[in-house]
Amino acid sequence: MSTSSSASVPCPDVESLDAILPEEPLLMMGAGPVPIPAAVAKANAIVINHLGGTMAKVVDQVKTMARYVFQTRSKWVLGVAGPGSAAMEMAICNLAWNGTRMLAIQNGFFSARMAEMGRRVGAQVSTLEVPDREIVALEQVEAALRRERPEIVTIVQGETSNTVWNRHLKDVAALAKARGALVIVDAVCTLSTMPLEMDAWGIDAVITGGQKGLSSIPGVSLIAFSEAAWQRMKGRDAPNTHWCLDASLAENFWHNAGYHYTAPVSGVLALHEALRLVCAETLEKRFARHHKCSVALQEGVTALGLNLYTPAACRLSSVVGIEVPQGLSPGDICAYISRQHQVEISGSFGLPIVRIGQMGEQCREHNLFRTLHALGRTMMELGAPVDLPAGVAALEKSLSGSGRTAARQ
């Protein structure tokens, strides 16, 4: 009997990627994903058995290197087959459930996402709202802890959406721990770009994405739980409603060399190489490189005649926010710089800013010069008055060590 009919779906005729992608590769200088090193790209082209001795060795090394990057001795490091938001949801859905009292320190798009994830698992979520371009005051945190008596506190180290750095993270964690709460930290855009010490700061869960500071591929992320967080997860009365994100099931693959689901093999290999490169550089040198490059970019942007969005006291270094000149839109700028200069930067969820990333492989001097020049030319060609020679000169002066010295994060 024929399987064809007038209702059959016809075979499509589509273009190849070569016809879709630009002839010149785009320089990825937005808020992620970032350029990836050759070793990471090579690893991402390899497929091996997701079970067995070779994969077990790779996973063991990933966990060892991740403990260094997280600065933790905790056993409970796991990978996540998903974006940073999946790791975020893994932290929330394993540690919070129906009736859990959760305090979300909310000062932007991604901190609000953690609060929403808490509500969706039935937690009693209270939010401590922080005005845009500000950080939470410790007195406010102390008052909210007394009032809400949370079991879980969530906070973002670097709020990517509005480029605010929550520089009191260590003190916030100490206040929460003193009140008996577990602390979940979103370090998606900050891990390996600036200090975060999970054990020393008393943090119970840290999440990060692969495609930002680590300079790996999108879609494979990392999470670390403290022993206290792991025991809370193991002691819950009802099973996790999220099967793929159930840490007790993920333990079988990440710690027992067994089956949970088919792991993103190529992505895990890419993550291995990205972590290996971080370890080879060392965190201290990596922090210094990020600081130097971000400060230089900020000084170059300022010398162009543009305004940085966030005050210096709480300015995030890993993503730099720039106010859009009057008469332009973020979309205008992002589209033009991509089309005319093959440089990708980001807008930001309705805010009047564009954002330039300073994470991992973005923090290379040649990338800074190309990006700043492209930004200056874009502004000029769109009619905004900027001083391009002054901007490039300020960038060079800062990178050569003769510029201003900014406070180290």
C-alpha positions, 0 to 999 in steps of 0.5 A: 500500500502506498504511504504517499498522500496529498497530506504528506509533508514534502521534503524541504529544500533548505540552505546549507550553513555555509549559505546562512553564516557570514563569510567572515566569522563574527567576533563574539563580544557580547554577554555570551557565548564567547569565543572558544579556544582551539583545544575546546573546539577540537574536543567538541568534535569528538564522540566517545562512549558515554559510559565506560573507563575513558569517560569515567576518567574524563569525568573524574578530571572534570570534577577535580578541576572544577573543585579548583575553580569553585574553590571547594573540597566538596565531593558533590560536583556535577555537570548539567546537560543544559545551559546555566539556567538548567544548573540554576534550576537544578540547585533550586529544585533539589534544595527547595520544595513545597513550603520551603521558605526562600529569600531571593535577593533580587536586583535584576533579570537573573536573580528574578529568575531564581525567585520564579524557579522557587515559586514553581516548585512550591516554595514560599518565596519572599524577595528583597528588591534592590533598585537598579544599579545598586547593591543590597545593603547588609542591614537590609539583608539582616532585617529580611533574614530576621523577618522571613526566617528563610531556609534558602537564600539566593543571590547572583554574584554578577547580575549580567542583565544590568552589569551590577557586581554584588560585591558584598556576597561574602558578607551576605553569605555569612549573615545567611549562614548565621541564621541557619540558611543555605546559600545558592549563588549564581556565578554564571558570568563570574566564575574564573573571571573574579574571586569566588571561594565556595568553602571559605565564604560558606556557600552551599550551591554554586552554578555556572555555565560553560559558555562564559568565563570558562570559554567552553561551549553553550549547553553544558554547565557545572554545579557544586553542592556543599555537604550540608546542601547534599544532605538536605537534598538526600533527606527530602521527603518527596522525590524531585519532580524534575527527573533529569535535574534530580541530583540524586539520580545525576550522582549515578553518572557523575560519581558512580560511573553509571547511567542516568541519561546519555551524557552530552559527551562532546560537551563534557570533553569540551568542558574538560579542555576549557577547565584544563586551560583555566588550571594551566593559566591559574586562577590568580593570573586569570583574575589579573588578566580579566581585571586588566582587560575590563578596566582598559575597556571601560577607560576606552569606552569612557574616553570615546565619550560614552557613559558606563551604566553602573557606578564604579562601586558596584560595576561588574567587570565581566560584562560592561554596560554602556548607555545608549546615546539619545536617538539610538536604540540597543537594537540599532547599535547591535545590528549595525556593529554586527553587519558592518564590523562583524563584531557581536555585542548584546542589548539587555532585556529592555534596558537602554544599554549595550553590553560588551563581555569580558569573559575568558577568551574575550579578554585578549588585547587584540579583541579589545582593540577591534571591539572598541574601534568597531563600537566607535565607528558604529557610533560615528556612522549612526550619528553619535558624537564620539572621539574614536582616537581618544578612545583607542589611545586610552585603551592602549594607555591602560593596557600598557600600564600607564593608565589609571589603576582601578580598585581590584575586584 
